[in-house]
Each structure stands twice: as C-alpha cells, then as structure tokens.
C-alpha cells in the first residue's frame, strides 16, 4: 500500500533529467541545484545544508528523481525526514556502505547508507537487492551486517533462485514489520534496460517492476527515489547514440513511476 504523496519531484544537479521528456498525469515540480558546488560524488557540508533546505520547501513528498547516481547521497536527506520507524529497500549494484561515517570522510554516493545507519534513529533495517557480491569495505559495514541491520540479496542469489516467490519471502523476512522507503539506482539493471556511468548489474527491468509492484501492494511505502541517469551535456543532444541511451533511461523511469502509481 502506497501512503505517500503521489506527486513527483525532479532534482536538477547536472541537466541529465532535463533532457528527458516525461509525460505525467500527477503533480510534479523541479528543484534546481545546478548552482551548488561540491556536490558531484561527494557532498560538502555547505551544499548539504542547502540541499536539505531546498528539499524542505518542496510541495510533493512522493517519488523523487535525483539524476545521476553521483548524487545518490540525496537519499540520505530524504530518509532523514521520516518520523516513524521504517526499513530501507535499496535496489543497487553497489551496497553504498563503502566508508565509515565515524571517520573523516564526507557524505558521498558510496557511503550514504552507512551514514543513514549511523545517524538515523528511525531506520531499523536496510535490505539491498541486486548488488554485486563483494565483502563490506569498512568495519562499520561489517558490524551492521553482523547485527542483522543490513541484509543483502546479491545478484548471484537472484540468478540462482528457484523462483521469484522464494526471493520475495527472503526480502519479506528481512524488511520486518515496518513501513518501507524504496530507493532505486538504475545501475542495478542490465545495460539493455538502462545505461549509467557505473558498472551495470544483471537485473531485468521486468524483475525490478515485479519487486516494486509487490512492495507497493504488500507494504506501507512511505516514499521513494530513483537515480542512475546517463551524464549528459548540451552537446550530447547532437549524438544519436547518446540520445538513444537517454531515451532508454527515460522509458525505464516512466515504467518505474507507473509501478509506484505515479505516472
């Protein structure tokens, strides 16, 4: 059951989403962040405060389209707004547990899940679906895994599963009794379904849609976001290859929004 606002928010960090042509029947809005520095990959403290401020003024609290995966750390700011216990379900080819938030590192697209686990008291569990098999890179990630706060259903587990139903049961147990927030990085998908500037996963778009619809029908979904656009520049509009990739991502975004009943 989806209980969030059905409106859609688009964030403009680098123009990647502005090159897509969305046809939405639900309310939507744009928030411009292209004037901010220190935001690509890493987020400096000044820009973090300003992004929070701009997000706080948005009218819709449904699905947020972030843009490139280099800005996936914005999910951390969105999660921090939730005022009830919840679980995060993350579809991503990476765990984003790369760095220890108690160290000197800045918030980044590769560490935001660790920051969330460390700083957000309402976050109960993190379920990561479609990540590449790899050991956690930081002691904090290892501690979270041992404490059963993080559950990873990696791409090999998905490929070897006897049925989608068996995978659903695994995720169901991992989520626990709490509402869910869903975050989708399209790098979890195979390249025939979406193209990003990160290494691609093996999940089929149809599989992802199955999971999203199942989550919406069986859990209280309190919010969602999507990232993983192909980085672009105005000159890219002259390249037929780039336009093809942009269109591919646009179609993926459109059906993902439909799965959230936000199209």
Residue frames as qw, qx, qy, qz and C-alpha x, y, z in Angstrom:
[[0.000, 0.889, 0.458, 0.000, 0.00, 0.00, 0.00],
 [0.418, 0.283, -0.009, 0.863, 1.46, 3.35, -1.05],
 [0.263, -0.796, -0.498, 0.221, 0.70, 6.04, 1.51],
 [0.359, -0.346, 0.074, 0.864, 2.95, 8.85, 0.32],
 [0.331, 0.707, 0.018, -0.625, 2.10, 11.86, -1.79],
 [0.786, 0.335, 0.477, 0.205, 1.75, 10.71, -5.41],
 [0.277, 0.948, -0.115, -0.104, 3.43, 13.86, -6.68],
 [0.874, 0.144, 0.049, 0.462, 6.86, 13.67, -8.31],
 [0.184, -0.931, 0.174, 0.264, 9.89, 15.85, -7.60],
 [0.811, 0.443, -0.016, 0.383, 12.72, 16.27, -10.14],
 [0.460, -0.769, 0.149, 0.418, 16.12, 17.47, -8.93],
 [0.655, 0.722, -0.035, 0.221, 18.38, 19.25, -11.39],
 [0.620, -0.634, 0.242, 0.394, 22.04, 18.89, -10.47],
 [0.335, -0.401, 0.584, 0.621, 23.60, 18.50, -13.91],
 [0.447, 0.420, -0.277, -0.739, 20.87, 18.65, -16.57],
 [0.028, -0.100, 0.973, 0.205, 20.58, 14.89, -17.04],
 [0.236, 0.462, 0.816, -0.254, 16.86, 14.74, -16.29],
 [0.270, 0.658, 0.079, -0.699, 16.07, 17.86, -18.29],
 [0.185, 0.369, -0.704, -0.578, 16.98, 16.00, -21.47],
 [0.039, 0.223, 0.973, 0.043, 14.19, 13.50, -20.86],
 [0.369, -0.172, -0.271, -0.872, 10.58, 14.06, -21.87],
 [0.025, 0.165, 0.910, -0.380, 8.26, 12.94, -19.09],
 [0.412, -0.321, -0.427, -0.738, 4.51, 12.65, -19.55],
 [0.152, -0.138, -0.829, 0.521, 2.94, 12.67, -16.09],
 [0.332, -0.589, -0.520, -0.522, -0.67, 12.91, -15.04],
 [0.587, -0.635, -0.411, 0.288, 0.27, 13.56, -11.41],
 [0.075, -0.994, 0.079, -0.029, 1.52, 16.84, -9.90],
 [0.843, 0.000, -0.025, 0.537, 5.25, 17.39, -10.28],
 [0.091, -0.991, 0.081, 0.062, 7.86, 20.04, -9.63],
 [0.744, 0.407, -0.232, 0.477, 11.50, 20.85, -10.31],
 [0.494, -0.845, 0.071, 0.193, 14.10, 21.85, -7.73],
 [0.603, 0.710, -0.237, 0.276, 17.25, 23.40, -9.19],
 [0.716, -0.635, 0.171, 0.234, 20.56, 22.51, -7.54],
 [0.784, 0.456, 0.080, 0.414, 22.81, 23.22, -10.52],
 [0.090, 0.890, -0.183, 0.408, 24.25, 26.32, -8.85],
 [0.708, -0.655, 0.254, -0.071, 25.72, 24.35, -5.94],
 [0.434, 0.624, -0.643, 0.097, 29.38, 23.34, -5.85],
 [0.082, -0.359, 0.862, -0.350, 30.94, 20.36, -4.12],
 [0.750, 0.044, 0.314, -0.581, 28.07, 18.03, -4.97],
 [0.790, 0.371, -0.411, -0.265, 29.29, 15.53, -7.57],
 [0.713, 0.122, -0.659, 0.207, 30.06, 12.22, -5.88],
 [0.400, -0.233, -0.581, 0.670, 30.88, 13.89, -2.57],
 [0.157, -0.827, -0.380, -0.384, 28.72, 16.46, -0.79],
 [0.318, 0.220, -0.425, 0.819, 30.41, 19.24, 1.17],
 [0.144, -0.438, -0.720, 0.518, 28.70, 20.44, 4.39],
 [0.160, 0.339, 0.035, -0.926, 27.58, 23.80, 2.98],
 [0.402, 0.061, -0.616, -0.675, 25.88, 22.21, -0.02],
 [0.278, -0.250, -0.922, 0.100, 24.36, 19.53, 2.23],
 [0.021, 0.433, 0.529, -0.730, 22.64, 22.21, 4.32],
 [0.290, 0.330, -0.198, -0.876, 21.39, 23.99, 1.22],
 [0.348, -0.037, -0.838, -0.418, 20.07, 20.81, -0.41],
 [0.160, -0.368, -0.845, 0.354, 18.18, 19.99, 2.80],
 [0.127, 0.424, 0.260, -0.858, 16.71, 23.49, 2.82],
 [0.361, 0.227, -0.465, -0.776, 15.51, 23.26, -0.78],
 [0.321, -0.152, -0.922, -0.156, 14.08, 19.78, -0.29],
 [0.061, -0.355, -0.717, 0.597, 12.22, 21.05, 2.78],
 [0.271, 0.392, 0.063, -0.877, 10.34, 23.55, 0.62],
 [0.159, 0.004, -0.816, -0.556, 9.09, 21.03, -1.94],
 [0.607, -0.063, 0.059, -0.790, 5.34, 20.57, -2.30],
 [0.909, 0.059, -0.275, -0.308, 5.33, 16.83, -3.06],
 [0.356, -0.551, 0.731, -0.191, 6.67, 14.01, -0.89],
 [0.947, 0.181, 0.131, -0.230, 6.12, 11.07, -3.23],
 [0.887, 0.101, 0.202, 0.402, 8.82, 9.91, -5.66],
 [0.076, -0.900, 0.244, 0.354, 11.98, 11.97, -6.11],
 [0.852, 0.424, 0.064, 0.300, 14.08, 11.65, -9.28],
 [0.527, -0.722, 0.132, 0.427, 17.61, 12.55, -8.25],
 [0.404, 0.831, -0.336, -0.184, 19.51, 12.35, -11.55],
 [0.584, 0.477, -0.644, 0.133, 22.92, 10.74, -11.91],
 [0.855, -0.343, -0.371, 0.115, 23.99, 8.10, -9.42],
 [0.466, 0.271, -0.333, 0.774, 26.73, 10.52, -8.39],
 [0.246, -0.372, 0.195, -0.874, 24.05, 12.26, -6.31],
 [0.631, -0.303, -0.693, -0.175, 22.54, 9.17, -4.71],
 [0.315, -0.093, -0.620, 0.712, 23.53, 10.54, -1.29],
 [0.329, -0.230, -0.052, -0.914, 20.42, 12.77, -1.56],
 [0.671, -0.309, -0.635, -0.227, 18.53, 9.66, -0.45],
 [0.454, -0.161, -0.615, 0.624, 20.11, 10.19, 2.98],
 [0.105, -0.015, 0.164, -0.981, 18.46, 13.63, 3.25],
 [0.582, -0.189, -0.420, -0.670, 15.12, 12.19, 2.15],
 [0.651, -0.230, -0.714, 0.117, 15.34, 9.37, 4.69],
 [0.265, -0.042, -0.516, 0.813, 16.12, 11.85, 7.46],
 [0.349, -0.187, -0.072, -0.916, 12.65, 13.39, 7.01],
 [0.643, -0.261, -0.661, -0.285, 10.84, 10.18, 8.01],
 [0.266, -0.464, 0.460, -0.709, 9.43, 10.45, 11.51],
 [0.890, -0.186, 0.195, -0.368, 8.44, 6.82, 12.11],
 [0.526, -0.365, 0.747, 0.178, 10.38, 3.53, 12.27],
 [0.754, 0.570, -0.065, -0.320, 11.00, 2.18, 8.75],
 [0.753, -0.155, 0.520, 0.371, 13.08, -0.14, 6.61],
 [0.248, 0.705, -0.373, -0.549, 15.01, 0.92, 3.53],
 [0.832, 0.219, 0.490, 0.143, 14.76, -1.32, 0.45],
 [0.032, 0.772, -0.387, -0.503, 17.60, -0.38, -1.90],
 [0.869, 0.386, 0.280, 0.132, 17.90, -1.68, -5.48],
 [0.057, 0.915, -0.377, -0.130, 21.52, -1.00, -6.37],
 [0.877, 0.329, -0.308, 0.164, 24.50, -2.75, -7.93],
 [0.369, 0.360, -0.548, 0.659, 26.59, -1.40, -5.02],
 [0.469, -0.524, -0.669, 0.243, 25.90, -1.54, -1.30],
 [0.011, 0.774, 0.002, 0.633, 26.87, 2.13, -0.73],
 [0.746, -0.662, -0.054, 0.046, 28.38, 1.05, 2.59],
 [0.736, 0.483, -0.227, 0.417, 31.85, 1.99, 1.40],
 [0.271, 0.485, -0.398, 0.730, 33.03, 4.35, 4.12],
 [0.425, -0.423, -0.672, 0.435, 32.91, 4.58, 7.88],
 [0.055, -0.833, -0.273, -0.478, 30.75, 7.62, 8.80],
 [0.600, -0.777, -0.076, 0.176, 32.65, 7.99, 12.08],
 [0.688, -0.077, 0.175, 0.700, 35.84, 8.81, 10.19],
 [0.121, -0.501, 0.075, 0.854, 36.88, 11.92, 8.31],
 [0.213, 0.219, 0.738, 0.601, 35.02, 11.15, 5.08],
 [0.348, 0.147, -0.008, -0.926, 32.39, 13.38, 3.56],
 [0.668, 0.340, 0.559, -0.355, 28.94, 12.08, 2.77],
 [0.091, 0.391, -0.674, -0.620, 29.13, 10.50, -0.68],
 [0.764, 0.172, -0.279, -0.556, 27.24, 8.43, -3.21],
 [0.668, 0.179, -0.721, 0.047, 29.18, 5.41, -1.96],
 [0.260, 0.053, -0.750, 0.606, 28.77, 5.91, 1.79],
 [0.383, -0.311, 0.003, -0.870, 25.28, 7.31, 2.36],
 [0.788, -0.305, -0.474, -0.248, 23.81, 4.00, 3.59],
 [0.609, -0.088, -0.545, 0.569, 26.47, 3.85, 6.30],
 [0.011, -0.191, 0.207, -0.959, 25.65, 7.42, 7.28],
 [0.606, -0.329, -0.279, -0.668, 21.97, 6.53, 7.47],
 [0.789, -0.242, -0.559, 0.079, 22.61, 3.50, 9.67],
 [0.484, -0.021, -0.454, 0.748, 24.78, 5.57, 11.98],
 [0.027, 0.017, -0.173, 0.984, 22.69, 8.73, 12.24],
 [0.505, -0.205, -0.303, -0.782, 19.02, 7.99, 11.59],
 [0.268, -0.140, 0.810, -0.503, 17.34, 6.57, 14.67],
 [0.728, 0.245, 0.240, -0.594, 14.15, 5.68, 12.78],
 [0.627, 0.448, -0.576, -0.274, 15.96, 3.42, 10.31],
 [0.815, -0.324, 0.416, -0.240, 15.53, -0.16, 11.51],
 [0.770, -0.022, 0.581, 0.263, 16.75, -2.30, 8.60],
 [0.284, 0.657, -0.412, -0.564, 18.38, -1.97, 5.20],
 [0.795, 0.173, 0.579, 0.052, 17.62, -4.56, 2.50],
 [0.109, 0.652, -0.473, -0.583, 19.87, -4.28, -0.57],
 [0.810, 0.310, 0.491, -0.079, 18.73, -6.10, -3.71],
 [0.728, 0.670, 0.094, 0.114, 20.84, -6.78, -6.80],
 [0.155, -0.887, 0.422, 0.107, 24.27, -5.75, -5.50],
 [0.683, 0.467, -0.558, 0.066, 27.37, -7.39, -6.88],
 [0.882, -0.412, -0.188, 0.130, 28.85, -9.99, -4.49],
 [0.427, 0.554, -0.370, 0.611, 31.60, -8.30, -2.52],
 [0.539, -0.400, -0.569, 0.475, 32.73, -8.10, 1.11],
 [0.146, -0.966, -0.212, -0.010, 31.92, -4.93, 3.04],
 [0.575, 0.548, -0.181, 0.580, 34.72, -2.39, 2.74],
 [0.056, -0.581, 0.367, -0.724, 34.55, -0.89, 6.23],
 [0.166, -0.033, -0.876, 0.451, 34.35, -2.11, 9.80],
 [0.395, 0.143, 0.321, -0.849, 31.11, -0.20, 10.25],
 [0.679, 0.178, -0.418, -0.577, 29.51, -2.16, 7.40],
 [0.470, 0.094, -0.872, 0.099, 30.72, -5.42, 8.91],
 [0.061, 0.071, 0.708, -0.700, 29.21, -4.52, 12.28],
 [0.547, 0.179, 0.047, -0.816, 25.89, -3.61, 10.66],
 [0.655, 0.161, -0.646, -0.357, 25.79, -6.91, 8.80],
 [0.330, 0.033, -0.880, 0.339, 26.58, -8.89, 11.94],
 [0.191, 0.152, 0.555, -0.795, 23.87, -7.04, 13.85],
 [0.220, 0.441, 0.853, 0.172, 21.34, -8.07, 11.18],
 [0.153, 0.706, 0.210, -0.659, 20.57, -4.46, 10.36],
 [0.338, 0.583, -0.455, -0.582, 21.72, -4.97, 6.76],
 [0.748, 0.131, 0.650, -0.012, 20.53, -7.80, 4.51],
 [0.176, 0.556, -0.521, -0.623, 21.98, -8.21, 1.02],
 [0.804, 0.317, 0.499, -0.068, 20.24, -10.21, -1.70],
 [0.139, -0.573, 0.503, 0.632, 23.05, -10.07, -4.25],
 [0.594, 0.460, -0.312, -0.582, 22.75, -10.64, -7.97],
 [0.258, 0.245, -0.931, -0.085, 24.13, -14.18, -7.78],
 [0.237, 0.176, 0.827, -0.478, 21.43, -15.11, -5.26],
 [0.547, 0.471, 0.137, -0.678, 18.80, -13.67, -7.61],
 [0.474, 0.454, -0.624, -0.423, 20.20, -15.56, -10.60],
 [0.212, 0.145, -0.963, 0.076, 20.28, -18.86, -8.72],
 [0.444, 0.043, 0.535, -0.718, 16.88, -18.52, -7.06],
 [0.211, 0.223, 0.941, 0.142, 14.37, -21.23, -7.86],
 [0.034, 0.712, 0.632, 0.305, 11.54, -18.71, -8.06],
 [0.004, 0.532, -0.040, 0.846, 10.65, -15.07, -7.55],
 [0.668, -0.608, -0.243, -0.353, 8.37, -16.19, -4.73],
 [0.827, -0.266, -0.277, 0.410, 11.33, -17.60, -2.79],
 [0.391, 0.240, -0.104, 0.882, 13.16, -14.28, -3.17],
 [0.322, -0.609, -0.177, -0.703, 10.07, -12.37, -2.08],
 [0.791, -0.534, -0.297, -0.031, 9.88, -14.45, 1.09],
 [0.700, -0.059, -0.219, 0.678, 13.54, -13.70, 1.82],
 [0.124, 0.368, 0.004, 0.921, 13.04, -9.96, 1.43],
 [0.536, -0.615, -0.330, -0.475, 9.77, -10.09, 3.38],
 [0.789, -0.454, -0.312, 0.271, 11.58, -11.55, 6.40],
 [0.553, 0.049, -0.110, 0.824, 14.41, -9.04, 6.08],
 [0.066, -0.569, -0.180, -0.800, 12.14, -5.99, 5.94],
 [0.136, -0.169, -0.730, 0.648, 10.44, -6.80, 9.20],
 [0.024, 0.664, 0.734, -0.136, 7.18, -5.24, 10.42],
 [0.110, -0.602, -0.090, 0.786, 7.99, -1.63, 9.48],
 [0.529, 0.811, 0.156, -0.196, 6.90, 0.59, 6.57],
 [0.741, -0.016, 0.341, 0.578, 9.41, 0.85, 3.73],
 [0.189, 0.849, -0.185, -0.457, 11.21, 3.54, 1.80],
 [0.857, 0.256, 0.371, 0.248, 12.34, 2.39, -1.66],
 [0.010, -0.813, 0.353, 0.463, 15.45, 3.67, -3.43],
 [0.866, 0.355, 0.324, 0.138, 16.27, 2.60, -7.00],
 [0.093, -0.691, 0.494, 0.519, 19.63, 3.10, -8.71],
 [0.832, 0.473, -0.006, -0.290, 19.25, 2.01, -12.32],
 [0.224, 0.620, -0.750, -0.045, 22.81, 0.65, -12.34],
 [0.567, -0.128, 0.766, -0.275, 21.19, -2.46, -10.83],
 [0.787, 0.481, 0.243, -0.300, 19.73, -3.13, -14.29],
 [0.704, 0.064, 0.506, 0.494, 21.36, -4.78, -17.29],
 [0.133, -0.372, 0.251, 0.884, 22.56, -2.37, -20.00],
 [0.005, 0.315, 0.755, 0.575, 19.75, -3.32, -22.38],
 [0.227, -0.739, -0.634, -0.020, 17.31, -1.71, -19.92],
 [0.179, -0.982, -0.036, 0.041, 19.25, 1.32, -18.63],
 [0.712, 0.361, -0.160, 0.581, 22.66, 2.95, -19.01],
 [0.403, -0.912, -0.008, 0.079, 24.63, 4.72, -16.27],
 [0.369, 0.768, -0.470, 0.228, 28.25, 5.75, -15.77],
 [0.476, -0.483, 0.689, -0.256, 28.74, 2.97, -13.20],
 [0.092, 0.153, -0.962, -0.209, 29.22, -0.74, -13.80],
 [0.638, -0.102, -0.250, -0.721, 25.94, -2.39, -14.69],
 [0.523, -0.152, 0.750, -0.374, 24.05, -5.08, -12.84],
 [0.066, 0.019, -0.925, -0.374, 22.12, -8.03, -14.24],
 [0.292, 0.410, 0.707, -0.496, 18.56, -7.39, -13.04],
 [0.121, 0.399, 0.679, 0.604, 15.94, -7.31, -15.80],
 [0.205, -0.163, 0.046, -0.964, 13.63, -4.31, -15.83],
 [0.663, -0.295, -0.489, -0.484, 10.66, -6.69, -15.64],
 [0.640, -0.230, -0.640, 0.358, 12.10, -8.20, -12.45],
 [0.165, 0.000, -0.326, 0.931, 12.55, -4.77, -10.89],
 [0.421, -0.224, -0.204, -0.855, 8.97, -3.81, -11.75],
 [0.696, -0.294, -0.643, -0.128, 7.72, -7.05, -10.21],
 [0.481, -0.188, -0.565, 0.643, 9.51, -6.20, -6.95],
 [0.027, -0.067, 0.121, -0.990, 8.24, -2.61, -6.92],
 [0.564, -0.279, -0.379, -0.678, 4.62, -3.57, -7.51],
 [0.688, -0.279, -0.659, 0.122, 4.87, -6.28, -4.87],
 [0.326, -0.101, -0.456, 0.822, 6.27, -3.80, -2.35],
 [0.240, -0.147, -0.056, -0.958, 3.53, -1.29, -3.11],
 [0.661, -0.267, -0.483, -0.508, 0.80, -3.90, -2.71],
 [0.787, -0.295, -0.529, 0.120, 2.09, -5.61, 0.43],
 [0.522, -0.277, -0.347, 0.728, 3.82, -2.86, 2.41],
 [0.029, -0.956, -0.230, 0.183, 3.22, 0.69, 3.52],
 [0.630, 0.252, 0.123, 0.724, 5.58, 2.59, 1.21],
 [0.216, -0.839, -0.275, 0.416, 6.31, 5.98, 2.75],
 [0.158, 0.885, -0.234, -0.372, 8.46, 7.35, -0.07],
 [0.867, 0.162, 0.350, 0.314, 10.77, 6.51, -2.93],
 [0.073, 0.834, -0.301, -0.456, 13.53, 7.85, -5.14],
 [0.875, 0.372, 0.239, 0.197, 15.15, 6.99, -8.47],
 [0.065, -0.839, 0.394, 0.370, 18.65, 7.75, -9.73],
 [0.661, -0.099, 0.664, 0.336, 21.12, 6.42, -12.29],
 [0.543, 0.810, 0.131, -0.179, 20.90, 8.74, -15.28],
 [0.768, 0.229, 0.177, 0.571, 23.50, 8.86, -18.04],
 [0.250, -0.662, -0.027, 0.706, 25.59, 12.06, -17.55],
 [0.492, 0.639, 0.455, 0.378, 24.96, 14.48, -20.38],
 [0.189, -0.445, 0.025, 0.875, 25.86, 17.93, -21.66],
 [0.475, 0.662, 0.133, -0.564, 24.10, 20.21, -24.20],
 [0.239, 0.549, -0.666, -0.445, 26.46, 18.94, -26.91],
 [0.280, -0.034, 0.958, -0.041, 25.28, 15.38, -26.26],
 [0.565, 0.514, 0.428, -0.483, 21.96, 16.26, -27.88],
 [0.445, 0.659, -0.415, -0.442, 23.82, 16.09, -31.19],
 [0.024, 0.328, -0.942, -0.070, 24.83, 12.45, -30.71],
 [0.737, -0.076, -0.399, -0.540, 22.34, 9.82, -31.88],
 [0.601, -0.011, -0.764, 0.235, 23.96, 7.20, -29.63],
 [0.074, -0.003, -0.578, 0.813, 23.60, 9.36, -26.53],
 [0.513, -0.042, -0.036, -0.856, 20.03, 10.24, -27.42],
 [0.724, -0.058, -0.637, -0.258, 19.27, 6.53, -27.70],
 [0.445, -0.060, -0.742, 0.498, 20.68, 5.91, -24.22],
 [0.165, -0.017, 0.327, -0.930, 18.76, 8.86, -22.78],
 [0.651, -0.067, -0.303, -0.692, 15.55, 7.55, -24.31],
 [0.649, -0.062, -0.756, 0.058, 16.25, 4.10, -22.83],
 [0.228, -0.080, -0.643, 0.727, 16.62, 5.61, -19.35],
 [0.362, -0.035, 0.036, -0.931, 13.54, 7.75, -19.87],
 [0.708, -0.113, -0.527, -0.457, 11.43, 4.70, -20.68],
 [0.542, -0.104, -0.753, 0.357, 12.81, 2.90, -17.61],
 [0.001, 0.021, 0.426, -0.904, 11.97, 5.89, -15.42],
 [0.507, -0.087, -0.212, -0.830, 8.48, 6.08, -16.86],
 [0.738, -0.172, -0.610, -0.231, 7.59, 2.45, -16.12],
 [0.409, -0.070, -0.677, 0.608, 9.20, 2.64, -12.66],
 [0.211, -0.024, 0.226, -0.951, 6.95, 5.62, -11.90],
 [0.666, -0.121, -0.424, -0.602, 3.99, 3.58, -13.16],
 [0.617, -0.114, -0.756, 0.187, 4.94, 0.81, -10.74],
 [0.183, -0.167, -0.548, 0.799, 4.67, 3.40, -7.96],
 [0.067, 0.740, 0.668, 0.043, 1.34, 4.57, -9.42],
 [0.164, -0.750, -0.041, 0.640, 2.90, 7.96, -10.14],
 [0.302, -0.016, 0.595, 0.744, 2.54, 8.38, -13.89]]
